[in-house]
Amino acid sequence: MYNLKLENNDFLRQFEIELDGELATIEYAEQERKIFLTKITIPKKINKSEFKDWFIKQVLEYVSNKNIKVVPTSPEIARFLRKNKNYKSLLPVGIKL
């Protein structure tokens, strides 16, 4: 869909994608083989729901490849996971959405 590169900015603890000179981010915190996705920020200029969904998918694929469990503390990311059950395996045992 989009030909953009996902960057993991360890220093700022956020995933980043630049589009049209604007930076979209998903902030996170890591703890014991879990990643807490805490906040998603999409600039107004590129705030399209299909971009947001695509961005979240990119982050979930990245996390899946690292074999880390996801704890969605951002309401938008939790909503995405509720709608996309194929990512349910990324949730730690006991986390229900």
Residue frames as a rotation matrix with the C-alpha (Angstrom) as fourth column:
MET 1
0.573 0.820 0.000 0.00
0.820 -0.573 0.000 0.00
0.000 0.000 -1.000 0.00
TYR 2
0.924 -0.382 -0.030 2.66
-0.377 -0.921 0.099 2.49
-0.065 -0.080 -0.995 1.10
ASN 3
0.558 -0.816 -0.149 6.33
0.569 0.507 -0.647 2.17
0.604 0.276 0.748 0.22
LEU 4
0.499 -0.325 0.804 7.69
-0.609 -0.791 0.058 3.64
0.617 -0.518 -0.592 3.45
LYS 5
-0.217 -0.693 -0.688 10.30
0.195 0.660 -0.726 2.46
0.957 -0.291 -0.008 5.91
LEU 6
0.883 0.469 -0.015 9.44
0.048 -0.059 0.997 1.81
0.467 -0.881 -0.074 9.54
GLU 7
-0.225 -0.959 0.174 12.17
-0.126 -0.148 -0.981 3.02
0.966 -0.243 -0.088 11.90
ASN 8
0.657 0.308 -0.688 12.55
0.622 0.294 0.726 1.98
0.426 -0.905 0.002 15.52
ASN 9
0.075 -0.593 0.802 13.92
-0.270 -0.786 -0.556 5.00
0.960 -0.175 -0.219 17.40
ASP 10
0.096 -0.116 -0.989 15.30
0.747 0.665 -0.006 3.31
0.658 -0.738 0.150 20.53
PHE 11
-0.848 -0.529 -0.032 16.39
0.428 -0.647 -0.631 6.62
0.313 -0.549 0.775 22.04
LEU 12
-0.710 0.647 0.278 12.89
-0.670 -0.742 0.016 8.16
0.217 -0.175 0.960 21.94
ARG 13
-0.836 0.368 0.406 11.20
0.125 0.849 -0.513 4.76
-0.534 -0.378 -0.756 22.37
GLN 14
0.215 0.922 -0.321 8.96
-0.370 -0.227 -0.901 5.15
-0.904 0.312 0.292 19.36
PHE 15
-0.246 -0.137 0.959 8.34
0.806 0.521 0.282 3.67
-0.539 0.842 -0.018 15.95
GLU 16
-0.083 0.113 -0.990 8.45
-0.233 -0.968 -0.091 6.27
-0.969 0.223 0.107 13.21
ILE 17
-0.108 0.038 0.993 7.37
0.945 0.314 0.091 6.61
-0.309 0.949 -0.070 9.60
GLU 18
-0.502 -0.100 -0.859 7.95
-0.049 -0.988 0.144 9.76
-0.864 0.114 0.491 7.60
LEU 19
-0.151 0.541 0.828 5.39
0.965 0.263 0.004 10.65
-0.215 0.799 -0.561 4.93
ASP 20
0.393 0.286 0.874 5.37
0.657 -0.752 -0.049 13.91
0.643 0.594 -0.483 2.97
GLY 21
-0.396 -0.685 0.612 7.80
0.018 -0.672 -0.740 15.50
0.918 -0.282 0.279 5.43
GLU 22
0.261 0.558 0.788 5.54
-0.860 -0.236 0.452 14.63
0.438 -0.796 0.418 8.40
LEU 23
-0.769 -0.593 -0.236 6.42
-0.382 0.724 -0.575 12.15
0.512 -0.352 -0.783 11.14
ALA 24
0.492 0.870 -0.038 3.90
-0.576 0.358 0.735 9.57
0.653 -0.340 0.677 12.37
THR 25
-0.621 -0.769 0.151 4.84
-0.583 0.324 -0.745 7.83
0.524 -0.551 -0.650 15.62
ILE 26
0.666 0.648 -0.369 3.80
-0.092 0.562 0.822 5.03
0.740 -0.513 0.434 17.93
GLU 27
-0.110 -0.686 0.720 5.36
-0.876 -0.276 -0.396 5.41
0.470 -0.674 -0.570 21.37
TYR 28
0.581 0.275 -0.766 6.24
-0.012 0.944 0.330 2.34
0.814 -0.182 0.551 23.40
ALA 29
0.142 -0.568 0.811 7.73
-0.990 -0.061 0.130 1.00
-0.025 -0.821 -0.571 26.61
GLU 30
0.163 -0.162 -0.973 9.46
-0.318 0.925 -0.207 -2.37
0.934 0.343 0.099 26.88
GLN 31
-0.115 -0.174 0.978 9.42
-0.991 0.090 -0.100 -4.66
-0.070 -0.981 -0.182 29.87
GLU 32
-0.439 -0.152 0.886 10.20
-0.433 0.900 -0.060 -8.39
-0.787 -0.410 -0.461 30.21
ARG 33
-0.922 -0.035 0.386 9.63
0.292 0.591 0.752 -9.54
-0.255 0.806 -0.535 26.61
LYS 34
0.183 0.976 0.118 6.55
0.933 -0.135 -0.333 -7.32
-0.309 0.171 -0.935 26.31
ILE 35
-0.902 -0.340 0.265 6.10
0.410 -0.867 0.282 -4.08
0.134 0.363 0.922 24.45
PHE 36
-0.069 0.858 -0.509 3.47
0.731 -0.304 -0.611 -1.61
-0.679 -0.414 -0.606 25.65
LEU 37
-0.593 -0.028 0.805 2.17
0.692 -0.529 0.491 0.45
0.412 0.848 0.333 22.72
THR 38
-0.457 0.286 -0.842 1.19
0.764 -0.359 -0.537 3.61
-0.456 -0.889 -0.055 24.57
LYS 39
0.206 0.498 -0.842 0.40
0.002 -0.861 -0.509 6.36
-0.978 0.104 -0.178 22.08
ILE 40
-0.178 -0.205 0.962 -0.09
0.953 0.207 0.221 6.81
-0.245 0.957 0.158 18.35
THR 41
0.094 0.137 -0.986 0.39
0.019 -0.991 -0.135 10.21
-0.995 -0.006 -0.096 16.73
ILE 42
-0.182 -0.060 0.982 -0.52
0.964 0.185 0.190 10.82
-0.193 0.981 0.024 13.11
PRO 43
-0.844 -0.156 -0.514 -0.13
0.117 -0.987 0.107 14.39
-0.524 0.030 0.851 11.81
LYS 44
0.072 0.967 -0.244 -3.38
-0.076 -0.239 -0.968 15.97
-0.995 0.088 0.056 10.56
LYS 45
-0.078 -0.192 -0.978 -1.92
-0.920 -0.364 0.145 16.26
-0.384 0.911 -0.148 7.07
ILE 46
-0.622 -0.220 -0.751 -1.71
-0.576 0.779 0.249 12.44
0.530 0.587 -0.611 6.75
ASN 47
-0.746 0.358 0.562 -4.45
-0.419 0.403 -0.813 11.40
-0.518 -0.842 -0.151 9.19
LYS 48
-0.051 0.693 -0.719 -6.23
-0.886 0.301 0.353 8.89
0.461 0.655 0.599 7.00
SER 49
0.498 0.296 0.815 -7.64
-0.752 0.616 0.235 5.75
-0.432 -0.730 0.529 8.62
GLU 50
0.980 -0.161 -0.118 -6.08
0.071 0.833 -0.548 3.47
0.187 0.529 0.828 5.99
PHE 51
0.138 -0.975 0.175 -2.62
-0.291 -0.209 -0.934 4.94
0.947 0.078 -0.313 6.76
LYS 52
-0.008 -0.101 0.995 -3.17
-0.995 -0.103 -0.019 4.54
0.104 -0.990 -0.099 10.50
ASP 53
0.825 0.370 0.428 -4.20
-0.418 0.908 0.020 0.89
-0.381 -0.196 0.904 10.07
TRP 54
0.784 -0.592 -0.187 -1.25
0.107 0.426 -0.898 0.26
0.612 0.684 0.397 7.75
PHE 55
-0.024 -0.809 0.587 1.16
-0.635 -0.441 -0.634 1.87
0.772 -0.389 -0.503 10.25
ILE 56
0.259 0.186 0.948 -0.17
-0.922 0.339 0.186 -0.23
-0.287 -0.922 0.260 13.13
LYS 57
0.992 0.112 0.049 0.17
-0.088 0.933 -0.350 -3.39
-0.085 0.343 0.935 11.00
GLN 58
0.441 -0.897 -0.045 3.80
-0.142 -0.020 -0.990 -2.51
0.886 0.442 -0.136 10.22
VAL 59
-0.175 -0.483 0.858 4.57
-0.917 -0.237 -0.321 -2.16
0.359 -0.843 -0.401 13.94
LEU 60
0.539 0.450 0.712 2.77
-0.704 0.705 0.087 -5.41
-0.462 -0.548 0.697 14.80
GLU 61
0.938 -0.267 -0.219 4.69
0.035 0.705 -0.709 -7.27
0.344 0.657 0.671 12.07
TYR 62
0.077 -0.951 0.298 7.97
-0.462 -0.299 -0.835 -5.83
0.884 -0.074 -0.462 13.40
VAL 63
-0.078 -0.032 0.996 7.11
-0.995 0.065 -0.076 -6.90
-0.062 -0.997 -0.037 16.95
SER 64
0.863 0.462 0.207 5.97
-0.436 0.886 -0.157 -10.33
-0.256 0.046 0.966 15.77
ASN 65
0.676 -0.672 -0.301 9.34
-0.014 0.397 -0.918 -10.91
0.736 0.625 0.259 14.08
LYS 66
-0.291 -0.782 0.551 11.10
-0.633 -0.274 -0.724 -10.06
0.717 -0.560 -0.415 17.37
ASN 67
-0.170 0.335 -0.927 8.94
0.419 0.876 0.240 -12.64
0.892 -0.348 -0.289 19.21
ILE 68
-0.997 -0.065 -0.029 7.72
0.059 -0.523 -0.850 -10.06
0.040 -0.850 0.526 21.74
LYS 69
-0.243 0.963 -0.120 4.19
0.970 0.245 0.000 -9.88
0.030 -0.116 -0.993 23.17
VAL 70
-0.702 0.090 0.706 2.12
0.174 -0.940 0.292 -6.71
0.690 0.328 0.645 22.70
VAL 71
-0.296 0.644 -0.705 0.18
0.892 -0.077 -0.446 -4.86
-0.341 -0.761 -0.552 25.40
PRO 72
-0.409 0.181 0.894 -1.94
0.584 -0.702 0.409 -2.17
0.702 0.689 0.181 23.72
THR 73
-0.397 0.266 -0.878 -2.43
0.798 -0.373 -0.474 0.67
-0.454 -0.889 -0.064 26.21
SER 74
-0.904 0.163 -0.395 -3.41
-0.324 -0.865 0.383 3.10
-0.279 0.475 0.835 23.45
PRO 75
-0.079 0.964 0.254 -7.20
-0.180 0.237 -0.955 2.95
-0.981 -0.121 0.155 22.88
GLU 76
0.411 0.226 -0.883 -6.72
-0.869 -0.197 -0.454 3.26
-0.277 0.954 0.115 19.10
ILE 77
-0.530 -0.675 -0.514 -4.31
-0.770 0.636 -0.041 0.31
0.355 0.374 -0.857 18.96
ALA 78
-0.787 0.343 0.513 -6.56
-0.141 0.710 -0.690 -1.78
-0.600 -0.616 -0.510 21.24
ARG 79
0.259 0.926 -0.273 -9.50
-0.488 -0.119 -0.865 -0.99
-0.834 0.357 0.421 18.92
PHE 80
0.087 -0.329 -0.940 -7.42
-0.983 0.127 -0.136 -2.09
0.164 0.936 -0.312 15.91
LEU 81
-0.874 -0.486 -0.026 -6.54
-0.469 0.856 -0.218 -5.39
0.128 -0.178 -0.976 17.61
ARG 82
-0.391 0.823 0.412 -10.19
-0.212 0.355 -0.911 -6.02
-0.896 -0.443 0.036 18.50
LYS 83
0.524 0.623 -0.581 -11.12
-0.658 -0.138 -0.741 -5.63
-0.542 0.770 0.338 14.82
ASN 84
0.308 -0.540 -0.784 -8.15
-0.768 0.346 -0.539 -7.68
0.562 0.768 -0.308 13.53
LYS 85
0.811 0.170 0.561 -8.28
-0.529 0.624 0.576 -10.99
-0.252 -0.763 0.595 15.37
ASN 86
0.827 -0.526 -0.200 -5.39
0.257 0.669 -0.697 -12.40
0.501 0.525 0.688 13.32
TYR 87
-0.097 -0.887 0.452 -3.01
-0.276 -0.412 -0.868 -10.50
0.956 -0.209 -0.205 15.65
LYS 88
0.762 0.519 0.386 -4.48
-0.498 0.090 0.863 -12.08
0.413 -0.850 0.327 18.80
SER 89
0.731 -0.527 -0.434 -1.44
0.578 0.816 -0.017 -14.38
0.363 -0.239 0.901 19.17
LEU 90
-0.191 -0.830 0.524 0.69
0.293 -0.558 -0.777 -11.28
0.937 0.005 0.350 19.90
LEU 91
0.345 0.401 0.849 -1.20
-0.642 -0.558 0.525 -10.61
0.684 -0.726 0.065 23.14
PRO 92
-0.776 -0.611 0.157 0.23
-0.512 0.464 -0.723 -11.99
0.369 -0.641 -0.673 26.40
VAL 93
-0.467 0.591 -0.658 -1.71
0.557 0.774 0.301 -14.71
0.687 -0.226 -0.691 28.20
GLY 94
-0.315 0.442 -0.840 -4.52
0.900 -0.143 -0.412 -13.16
-0.302 -0.885 -0.353 30.23
ILE 95
-0.774 0.062 -0.630 -4.92
-0.153 -0.984 0.091 -9.98
-0.615 0.167 0.771 28.14
LYS 96
-0.251 0.785 0.567 -8.43
0.922 0.373 -0.108 -9.72
-0.296 0.495 -0.817 26.71
LEU 97
-0.987 -0.062 -0.151 -9.70
0.007 -0.940 0.342 -6.95
-0.163 0.336 0.928 24.46
